[in-house]
Every structure is written in structure tokens, then in C-alpha cells.
């Protein structure tokens, strides 16, 4: 056997070993992602369907008086201010940990493909934080303390809602931050060898770590200082609550000193948030044309929308909002159904143009323009319906069907488009965020209206929050279309200029 034969056999062995390793890695990636997708889908659906036992527990809302959600997000009395604000703080902390840990864990998998088996430690840590947040939604309702009160000669035992106990949830941010910082440092050390161009400088990772620790310190300092003045269990009322009294004076008393403090605080927070994403910003800036090829990063966003659609479907089958004092309720008729008809025609035309050979294209900009225009034609009629008809029953039916049609075009666009520019990626993420917010606000508003709570449709603003979020989504779509058209014109202009240059 000569040296050439030995070399060929060695090369075949190495290639075979590489293929086996790659296949094994892909299996691990599939398992990791499948677990996260199932956990997030089932967990989110349970949280929404059991909203009164998890996200906003009725055991605490009962202290507001009336029906469980009748005075939710109402801040008229001191009691309403304290209970509602406390529940919103609880929701914000737990839901942030639940979402951040899940989405971050999912995105990390793609970045750790080469060492996916070694990622198991961080995978378990992030997943554990998501599970803890989910469990605490049901388990951490807070203890209601019985106290004796005297009314004349009669002594009664009354259950008192203790707000400041919920502040302890802020400690959950400490392990979340430490796990995230540890992973980013671990990733930086590994990527510095495999991708030295982007990870050559230590400055971005230092800025990011410092900013995240500063943000954590800022939150902990303020929250714990606030809690330290809650001697009587109240976070908002009382002479001893010096922290909250200072905050109220800061925003209510108009003078140069308070303005300077407010501007300084907000400037600090903005810079720390930017600094906390230093590595991501550095990575984008190092690449002139940064195309996102891993489209499965949008899977959780799609799952979130599908879960929200299912939740809206359960609301349609539940209690309806009563509007008519006398006579019959307004029924869903052909006029209201025009929104669905227009959306259905738009969706049909979108798919028709996508599959007809003459109009079929693989150009990313052209695909994005077609998608954005279709989305605009689907959602503009709904906004008109929301502004025209203040009827949650009608708008919920339209929203349910339009979101289903819109999501079908969304999924097709993500599959069809082979590459995404920074601009497109930015707008897709914004559209996901605003759309999910829209669905959740509409669903919550319907629940509140069934319990005679009109806070989301009768707030002291020119238009209601429901209308604001609807208009916001369409505004983002319009801006997206304008940016794409400008980009398309620029690309055509460059192409024409190059042709003229070749001819000359």
C-alpha cells in the first residue's frame, strides 16, 4: 500500500466522521428547538386561557371590588392604584423573564451549531428560568394577611392585600442577567477563534457586560429602596413612603431641577440599553450587507401569533359584550363582512401572483414590496372598521379572520424570500411586536368589556388605546412600503446607470 492510498483512506475517514458529527449536531439542534417550541406554544396558550389564574390573578383582583376585571387598570382610588400597579409590576417582571429566556435560548442555538452539545448547560439554565417564570405565574399570587379591625364593640377579621411582597420577584432578574452575561462571554471566547474579524476587539463585550450590570443595579437599587419605605405594606400611600412621594414630586412639580433629573435618568437608561446590545450592533456594523439566512429565528414569533389567534377564537366562543340597553344587539351582517371579503380577495391575489409564472419573482425587494402592499390592503379596512364601529364583538370576528389570512401571507413570504436585508429584518421584527401587541390588547379589551370595564376604549386621550395600536400597525406597514419603494427605485437606478456605463 503506497502513501497515496493511505492519504485517500484518511481523507475518506475524516469526511465520514465529519458527516456523522454534523448529522448528530443537527439532531441535537432539532431536539433543542422542538422542546422550546412546544414549551412556548403550550405555556403561552395556558397563560392566556387561564388569564384569571395566572397573568392577572382574580384572587388579587377581588380586592378591587365588583367583578374580577371590572376595575382592572383603573387608577381612580388609592386602593385601585396600589393593587393594579402591583399586579402590573408582577406581570412585567415574570413575563419579561419568560419571554427573554425563551427567545434568547432559541436564538442562541443557531449561534452554537458548531458546539451544540456543549451548549446543553446554558440551554438548561435558560429553560429553567422560563419554567420558573411560568410556574410563578400560578404559584406566586401573594399572601393576603388577616387583620383584626374594630367597628364599635364588634371585632372583625379582614383580609388585607399586601403589595410589597410582589417586589421580591425582582430578584429573578439577577440569575437571568448573570446567565446571559456568562453565555455572552463564553460565546465571545469561542467565536474569537472561529470569527476573529468580528470578535477581534474586547471593547464591545466589555461595554455590553458593564451596561447589563449597570441596568440590573439601577433596577435593584430603585426597587429595593422603594420597598424599604413600605413599612405598612403600602408601595404608594402614606407619609412613610418617601420614595414614591419623591417620584410624584419629580413628575408633578415643574422646575428646571426636576427636568434635569428626568432627562439624566432617561438618557442613562437609553445609553445602557444600547450598550447592552453592543455586540449585536458591532456585528451588524462590521458587515456592509448583512443578510439573515436563518429564517427559523422567526418561528417563535409565528407561534406567538398562532397562539394569540387560538386565544381570540376561545373568546369568540365565550361571553359577548352587551351594548344595547333596550332592544336587540347589533348583529354581524354583510356591511361588517366587507372587511373580510376585501382581505380574502387580497390574500387570493397575493398567492395567485406568487404562483403565476409571469409574476413570480425571486427578487427579495420585489417580494417584500408585494408582501407589504398585501398586508396594507388587508389591515386598512380593519382599522376603518375599528374606528367606525365601536363594537368589540364585530371587531373581534374581523380581527380573528384577518389575522389568520394575514399570517398565511406572512408565513409564505418568510419561506419564499431567500435573504433579508437589515432594513427588512428590522421591519419584520417591528411588525411582529406591534401585531402581537395588537392581538393581546384586543383580546384583553374584550374580556374587560364583558365585565363592564371600558378603560381601554375610554381613556383620557383623543382616541382609545385600541384604535391607537391599530393605527400604529398600519403606520408601520405604510412606512415599510415607502422605504421598500425608495430602495427598489435606487436599485433600478443603479442598474440603469451600470448599463449606460457599459454601453459607453
C-alpha positions as CSV (number, residue, x, y, z in Angstrom):
1,X,0.0,0.0,0.0
2,X,1.5,3.3,-1.1
3,X,1.3,6.7,0.6
4,X,-1.4,8.0,-1.8
5,X,-3.7,5.1,-0.8
6,X,-3.2,5.9,2.9
7,X,-3.8,9.6,2.3
8,X,-7.1,8.8,0.4
9,X,-8.3,6.5,3.1
10,X,-7.5,9.0,5.8
11,X,-9.4,11.7,3.8
12,X,-12.5,9.4,3.4
13,X,-12.4,8.6,7.1
14,X,-12.2,12.3,8.1
15,X,-15.1,13.2,5.7
16,X,-17.2,10.4,7.0
17,X,-16.5,11.4,10.7
18,X,-17.4,15.0,9.8
19,X,-20.7,13.9,8.3
20,X,-21.6,11.8,11.3
21,X,-20.7,14.7,13.6
22,X,-22.8,17.1,11.5
23,X,-25.8,14.7,11.5
24,X,-25.6,14.3,15.3
25,X,-25.3,18.1,15.7
26,X,-28.4,18.6,13.6
27,X,-30.4,16.1,15.7
28,X,-29.4,17.9,18.8
29,X,-30.5,21.3,17.3
30,X,-33.8,19.8,16.3
31,X,-34.4,18.4,19.8
32,X,-33.4,21.7,21.5
33,X,-35.7,23.7,19.2
34,X,-38.6,21.3,19.4
35,X,-38.6,21.3,23.2
36,X,-38.6,25.2,23.2
37,X,-41.3,25.5,20.6
38,X,-43.6,23.0,22.4
39,X,-43.0,24.6,25.8
40,X,-43.5,28.2,24.5
41,X,-46.7,27.3,22.5
42,X,-48.3,25.2,25.3
43,X,-47.2,27.6,28.0
44,X,-48.3,30.7,26.3
45,X,-51.7,29.2,25.4
46,X,-52.3,28.1,29.0
47,X,-51.3,31.5,30.3
48,X,-53.8,33.3,28.0
49,X,-56.7,30.8,28.5
50,X,-56.1,30.8,32.3
51,X,-55.5,34.6,32.4
52,X,-57.6,35.0,35.5
53,X,-55.4,32.4,37.4
54,X,-52.0,33.4,36.0
55,X,-51.2,36.7,34.3
56,X,-53.7,38.7,36.3
57,X,-55.0,36.6,39.2
58,X,-58.6,37.1,40.2
59,X,-57.6,36.3,43.8
60,X,-55.9,39.7,43.9
61,X,-58.3,41.5,41.7
62,X,-61.2,40.7,44.0
63,X,-59.9,43.3,46.4
64,X,-60.7,46.0,43.8
65,X,-64.5,45.3,44.3
66,X,-67.2,44.4,41.8
67,X,-66.5,41.7,39.2
68,X,-62.9,40.5,39.0
69,X,-61.9,42.6,36.0
70,X,-64.4,45.4,36.4
71,X,-61.8,47.8,38.0
72,X,-58.7,46.4,36.4
73,X,-56.2,49.1,35.1
74,X,-58.4,51.7,36.8
75,X,-56.5,54.2,39.0
76,X,-59.3,56.3,40.4
77,X,-58.9,55.4,44.1
78,X,-55.8,54.8,46.2
79,X,-56.8,51.2,46.6
80,X,-57.1,50.7,42.9
81,X,-53.8,52.4,42.3
82,X,-51.9,50.1,44.6
83,X,-53.5,46.8,43.6
84,X,-53.4,47.5,39.8
85,X,-49.9,48.9,39.8
86,X,-48.7,45.9,41.9
87,X,-50.3,43.4,39.5
88,X,-48.7,45.2,36.5
89,X,-45.3,45.0,38.2
90,X,-45.8,41.3,38.8
91,X,-46.8,40.7,35.2
92,X,-44.0,42.8,33.8
93,X,-41.2,41.0,35.7
94,X,-42.5,37.5,35.2
95,X,-43.4,37.9,31.5
96,X,-40.1,39.6,30.7
97,X,-38.2,36.7,32.2
98,X,-40.5,34.1,30.5
99,X,-40.1,35.8,27.0
100,X,-36.5,36.8,27.2
101,X,-35.2,33.5,28.5
102,X,-37.2,31.6,25.8
103,X,-36.4,33.8,22.8
104,X,-32.7,34.2,23.8
105,X,-32.4,30.4,24.3
106,X,-33.9,29.8,20.9
107,X,-31.6,32.3,19.1
108,X,-28.5,31.0,20.9
109,X,-29.0,27.5,19.3
110,X,-28.2,28.8,15.8
111,X,-25.1,30.6,17.1
112,X,-23.8,27.4,18.8
113,X,-24.2,25.0,15.9
114,X,-20.5,24.0,15.9
115,X,-20.6,23.2,19.7
116,X,-24.3,22.4,20.1
117,X,-23.7,19.5,22.6
118,X,-21.6,21.8,24.9
119,X,-24.4,24.4,24.9
120,X,-26.6,22.0,27.0
121,X,-25.5,23.8,30.2
122,X,-26.7,27.2,29.1
123,X,-29.7,25.6,27.4
124,X,-30.9,24.1,30.7
125,X,-30.2,27.3,32.6
126,X,-32.3,29.5,30.2
127,X,-35.0,26.9,30.0
128,X,-35.1,26.6,33.8
129,X,-35.6,30.4,34.1
130,X,-38.5,30.2,31.6
131,X,-40.1,27.4,33.5
132,X,-39.7,29.2,36.9
133,X,-41.4,32.3,35.5
134,X,-44.2,30.2,34.1
135,X,-44.8,28.4,37.4
136,X,-44.6,31.6,39.4
137,X,-47.5,33.0,37.4
138,X,-49.7,30.4,39.1
139,X,-47.9,29.8,42.3
140,X,-46.8,33.4,43.4
141,X,-50.2,35.1,43.9
142,X,-49.1,36.7,47.1
143,X,-50.4,36.2,50.6
144,X,-53.4,38.1,52.0
145,X,-52.9,38.8,55.6
146,X,-55.8,38.6,58.1
147,X,-56.0,41.6,60.5
148,X,-58.5,42.5,63.2
149,X,-60.4,45.7,63.0
150,X,-62.9,47.1,65.5
151,X,-66.2,48.6,64.4
152,X,-67.8,49.9,67.6
153,X,-68.0,47.0,70.0
154,X,-67.6,44.4,67.3
155,X,-64.3,42.9,66.2
156,X,-63.9,41.6,62.6
157,X,-61.2,39.8,60.8
158,X,-60.4,41.4,57.4
159,X,-58.1,40.0,54.7
160,X,-55.6,42.7,53.6
161,X,-53.8,42.6,50.3
162,X,-50.1,43.0,50.8
163,X,-48.5,44.7,47.8
164,X,-44.8,45.0,48.7
165,X,-44.4,41.1,48.7
166,X,-44.6,41.1,44.9
167,X,-41.5,43.3,44.8
168,X,-39.4,40.2,45.7
169,X,-39.9,39.0,42.2
170,X,-37.3,41.5,41.0
171,X,-34.6,39.1,42.4
172,X,-35.4,36.8,39.5
173,X,-33.6,39.3,37.2
174,X,-30.3,38.6,39.0
175,X,-29.9,34.9,37.7
176,X,-31.3,36.0,34.3
177,X,-28.6,38.7,33.9
178,X,-25.8,36.5,35.3
179,X,-26.7,33.6,32.9
180,X,-26.9,35.9,30.0
181,X,-23.6,37.6,30.7
182,X,-21.9,34.3,31.3
183,X,-23.1,33.0,27.9
184,X,-22.1,36.1,26.0
185,X,-18.5,35.9,27.5
186,X,-18.4,32.1,26.7
187,X,-19.6,32.8,23.1
188,X,-17.1,35.6,22.7
189,X,-14.2,33.3,23.7
190,X,-15.3,30.6,21.2
191,X,-16.1,33.0,18.3
192,X,-12.8,34.9,18.7
193,X,-11.1,31.8,17.2
194,X,-13.7,31.0,14.5
195,X,-14.6,34.6,13.5
196,X,-11.7,36.8,14.5
197,X,-12.7,39.7,12.3
198,X,-15.9,40.5,14.2
199,X,-14.7,39.3,17.6
200,X,-11.2,40.8,17.5
201,X,-12.0,43.7,19.8
202,X,-12.7,43.3,23.5
203,X,-14.4,46.7,23.8
204,X,-17.9,45.7,22.7
205,X,-18.1,42.8,25.1
206,X,-16.8,45.0,27.9
207,X,-19.4,47.7,27.1
208,X,-22.2,45.1,26.9
209,X,-21.3,43.4,30.2
210,X,-20.9,46.7,32.0
211,X,-24.2,48.1,30.6
212,X,-26.2,45.0,31.6
213,X,-24.8,45.0,35.1
214,X,-25.5,48.8,35.4
215,X,-29.1,48.3,34.3
216,X,-29.6,45.5,36.8
217,X,-28.0,47.6,39.6
218,X,-30.2,50.6,38.6
219,X,-33.4,48.5,38.8
220,X,-32.5,46.7,42.0
221,X,-31.4,49.9,43.8
222,X,-34.7,51.7,42.9
223,X,-37.0,48.8,43.6
224,X,-35.3,47.8,46.9
225,X,-35.2,51.5,48.1
226,X,-38.9,51.8,47.2
227,X,-39.7,48.6,49.2
228,X,-37.6,49.8,52.2
229,X,-40.2,52.5,52.8
230,X,-43.1,50.1,52.7
231,X,-43.3,49.7,56.4
232,X,-47.1,49.3,56.4
233,X,-47.2,47.2,53.3
234,X,-48.1,50.0,51.0
235,X,-46.0,50.9,48.0
236,X,-47.8,54.1,47.1
237,X,-49.7,55.7,50.0
238,X,-48.7,57.0,53.3
239,X,-46.3,59.6,54.8
240,X,-43.6,57.0,55.3
241,X,-43.4,56.2,51.6
242,X,-40.8,58.8,50.9
243,X,-39.6,57.1,47.7
244,X,-42.9,57.2,45.9
245,X,-43.6,60.7,47.2
246,X,-40.3,61.8,45.6
247,X,-41.2,60.2,42.3
248,X,-44.6,62.0,42.3
249,X,-42.9,65.4,43.1
250,X,-40.4,64.7,40.4
251,X,-43.0,64.4,37.6
252,X,-45.7,66.8,39.0
253,X,-43.6,69.8,40.1
254,X,-42.4,71.6,37.0
255,X,-38.9,73.2,37.6
256,X,-35.5,73.1,36.0
257,X,-34.1,70.8,38.6
258,X,-36.7,68.1,38.1
259,X,-36.4,68.4,34.4
260,X,-32.6,67.9,34.6
261,X,-33.1,64.8,36.8
262,X,-35.7,63.2,34.4
263,X,-33.6,63.9,31.3
264,X,-30.5,62.5,33.0
265,X,-32.3,59.3,34.1
266,X,-33.8,58.7,30.7
267,X,-30.5,59.4,28.9
268,X,-28.8,56.9,31.3
269,X,-31.4,54.2,30.6
270,X,-31.2,54.7,26.8
271,X,-27.4,54.5,26.7
272,X,-27.4,51.4,28.9
273,X,-30.0,49.7,26.7
274,X,-27.8,50.5,23.6
275,X,-24.7,49.4,25.5
276,X,-26.4,46.1,26.5
277,X,-26.7,45.3,22.7
278,X,-23.1,46.4,21.9
279,X,-22.1,43.0,20.4
280,X,-25.1,42.8,18.2
281,X,-24.6,46.4,16.9
282,X,-20.9,45.7,16.4
283,X,-21.7,42.6,14.4
284,X,-24.0,44.4,12.1
285,X,-21.7,47.4,11.6
286,X,-18.8,45.0,10.6
287,X,-20.8,43.7,7.6
288,X,-21.8,46.1,4.9
289,X,-24.6,43.8,3.6
290,X,-25.8,41.7,6.5
291,X,-28.3,39.1,5.2
292,X,-30.1,36.9,7.7
293,X,-30.3,33.4,6.3
294,X,-31.6,31.6,9.4
295,X,-35.3,32.2,8.9
296,X,-36.3,29.9,11.7
297,X,-35.4,32.7,14.1
298,X,-39.0,33.9,13.3
299,X,-40.6,30.6,14.4
300,X,-41.4,31.7,17.9
301,X,-42.9,34.9,16.6
302,X,-45.2,32.9,14.3
303,X,-46.0,30.6,17.2
304,X,-46.9,33.6,19.4
305,X,-49.3,34.9,16.7
306,X,-50.9,31.5,16.2
307,X,-51.4,31.1,20.0
308,X,-53.0,34.6,20.1
309,X,-55.3,33.6,17.2
310,X,-56.4,30.5,19.1
311,X,-57.0,32.6,22.2
312,X,-59.1,35.0,20.3
313,X,-61.1,32.0,18.9
314,X,-61.8,30.9,22.5
315,X,-63.0,34.4,23.3
316,X,-65.4,34.3,20.3
317,X,-67.0,31.2,21.8
318,X,-67.3,32.8,25.2
319,X,-69.3,35.7,26.7
320,X,-70.2,38.5,24.3
321,X,-70.2,42.2,25.2
322,X,-73.7,43.7,25.9
323,X,-74.2,47.1,24.2
324,X,-77.9,47.5,23.8
325,X,-79.8,48.8,26.9
326,X,-83.1,48.4,25.1
327,X,-83.9,46.2,22.1
328,X,-81.7,43.8,20.2
329,X,-78.0,43.7,19.9
330,X,-76.3,44.7,16.7
331,X,-75.8,41.6,14.6
332,X,-72.9,40.8,12.3
333,X,-74.1,41.5,8.7
334,X,-72.8,41.9,5.2
335,X,-71.6,45.5,5.8
336,X,-69.4,44.3,8.6
337,X,-68.3,41.4,6.5
338,X,-66.9,43.6,3.7
339,X,-63.7,43.8,5.7
340,X,-63.3,40.0,5.5
341,X,-64.3,40.0,1.8
342,X,-61.6,42.6,0.9
343,X,-59.0,40.7,2.9
344,X,-59.9,37.4,1.3
345,X,-59.6,38.8,-2.2
346,X,-56.3,40.4,-1.3
347,X,-55.0,37.1,0.0
348,X,-56.1,35.2,-3.0
349,X,-54.5,37.8,-5.4
350,X,-51.2,37.6,-3.3
351,X,-51.0,33.9,-3.7
352,X,-52.1,34.0,-7.3
353,X,-49.3,36.5,-8.2
354,X,-46.9,34.4,-6.2
355,X,-47.5,31.2,-8.2
356,X,-48.2,32.5,-11.7
357,X,-45.0,32.2,-13.7
358,X,-45.2,35.6,-15.3
359,X,-45.5,37.4,-12.0
360,X,-43.4,35.0,-9.9
361,X,-40.1,36.5,-8.8
362,X,-37.2,35.7,-6.5
363,X,-36.1,39.3,-6.1
364,X,-36.0,40.0,-2.3
365,X,-37.0,43.7,-2.8
366,X,-39.9,42.8,-5.1
367,X,-41.1,40.1,-2.8
368,X,-41.0,42.5,0.1
369,X,-43.0,45.2,-1.8
370,X,-45.7,42.6,-2.8
371,X,-45.9,41.3,0.8
372,X,-46.1,44.8,2.4
373,X,-48.8,46.0,-0.1
374,X,-50.9,42.9,0.6
375,X,-50.6,43.4,4.3
376,X,-51.6,47.0,3.9
377,X,-54.7,46.1,1.9
378,X,-55.7,43.5,4.5
379,X,-55.3,45.8,7.5
380,X,-56.5,49.2,6.3
381,X,-60.2,48.0,6.1
382,X,-59.9,46.6,9.7
383,X,-58.7,50.0,11.0
384,X,-61.6,51.7,9.3
385,X,-63.9,49.1,10.9
386,X,-62.4,49.7,14.4
387,X,-62.7,53.5,14.1
388,X,-66.2,53.3,12.6
389,X,-67.8,50.5,14.7
390,X,-67.2,50.6,18.5
391,X,-68.4,47.1,18.8
392,X,-65.9,44.5,20.2
393,X,-68.0,41.5,19.1
394,X,-67.9,42.6,15.5
395,X,-64.2,43.8,15.5
396,X,-63.1,40.5,17.2
397,X,-64.6,38.4,14.5
398,X,-62.9,40.5,11.8
399,X,-59.6,40.5,13.7
400,X,-59.7,36.7,14.1
401,X,-60.2,36.0,10.4
402,X,-58.0,38.9,9.1
403,X,-55.1,37.8,11.3
404,X,-55.4,34.2,10.0
405,X,-55.3,35.4,6.4
406,X,-52.5,37.9,7.2
407,X,-50.5,35.2,8.9
408,X,-50.8,32.9,5.9
409,X,-49.2,35.6,3.7
410,X,-46.6,36.3,6.4
411,X,-45.5,32.7,6.6
412,X,-45.4,32.4,2.8
413,X,-43.3,35.5,2.5
414,X,-40.8,34.2,5.1
415,X,-40.5,30.9,3.3
416,X,-40.3,32.4,-0.2
417,X,-37.7,35.1,0.5
418,X,-34.2,33.6,0.5
419,X,-32.5,36.6,2.1
420,X,-33.3,39.6,4.2
421,X,-31.6,43.0,4.3
422,X,-31.1,44.8,7.6
423,X,-34.0,47.1,6.7
424,X,-36.3,44.2,6.0
425,X,-35.3,42.4,9.2
426,X,-35.9,45.5,11.3
427,X,-39.4,46.0,9.9
428,X,-40.3,42.3,10.2
429,X,-39.3,42.4,13.9
430,X,-41.3,45.6,14.5
431,X,-44.3,44.2,12.7
432,X,-44.2,41.0,14.8
433,X,-44.0,43.1,18.0
434,X,-46.8,45.5,17.1
435,X,-49.1,42.8,15.7
436,X,-48.7,40.6,18.8
437,X,-49.4,43.7,21.0
438,X,-52.5,44.5,18.9
439,X,-53.9,40.9,19.3
440,X,-53.3,40.9,23.0
441,X,-54.8,44.3,23.6
442,X,-57.9,43.5,21.5
443,X,-58.4,40.2,23.4
444,X,-57.9,41.9,26.8
445,X,-60.2,44.7,25.9
446,X,-62.9,42.2,25.0
447,X,-62.6,40.5,28.4
448,X,-62.7,43.8,30.2
449,X,-65.8,44.9,28.2
450,X,-67.7,41.7,29.1
451,X,-67.2,42.8,32.8
452,X,-68.2,46.4,32.2
453,X,-64.7,47.8,32.2
454,X,-64.2,50.4,29.4
455,X,-60.8,51.6,30.4
456,X,-59.1,50.7,27.1
457,X,-61.7,52.4,25.0
458,X,-62.5,55.5,27.1
459,X,-59.1,56.7,28.4
460,X,-58.5,60.4,28.6
461,X,-56.8,60.7,25.1
462,X,-58.2,61.9,21.8
463,X,-58.6,58.2,20.7
464,X,-58.7,54.9,22.6
465,X,-55.7,52.6,23.1
466,X,-57.4,50.0,20.9
467,X,-57.6,52.5,18.0
468,X,-54.0,53.8,18.6
469,X,-52.5,50.3,18.3
470,X,-54.5,49.5,15.2
471,X,-53.4,52.8,13.5
472,X,-49.8,52.1,14.7
473,X,-49.7,48.8,12.9
474,X,-50.9,50.3,9.6
475,X,-48.5,53.2,10.0
476,X,-45.6,50.8,10.3
477,X,-46.8,49.0,7.1
478,X,-47.0,52.3,5.2
479,X,-43.5,53.3,6.3
480,X,-42.3,49.8,5.3
481,X,-43.8,50.2,1.8
482,X,-42.3,53.7,1.3
483,X,-38.8,52.5,2.4
484,X,-39.1,49.5,0.1
485,X,-40.2,51.6,-2.9
486,X,-37.3,54.0,-2.4
487,X,-34.9,51.1,-2.1
488,X,-36.4,49.5,-5.3
489,X,-36.1,52.7,-7.2
490,X,-32.5,53.1,-6.0
491,X,-31.7,49.6,-7.1
492,X,-33.3,50.1,-10.6
493,X,-31.4,53.4,-10.9
494,X,-28.0,51.8,-10.2
495,X,-28.8,49.0,-12.7
496,X,-29.6,51.5,-15.4
497,X,-26.5,53.5,-14.7
498,X,-24.3,50.4,-14.9
499,X,-25.9,49.5,-18.3
500,X,-25.3,53.0,-19.7
501,X,-21.7,52.8,-18.4
502,X,-21.2,49.5,-20.2
503,X,-22.6,50.8,-23.5
504,X,-20.5,54.0,-23.4
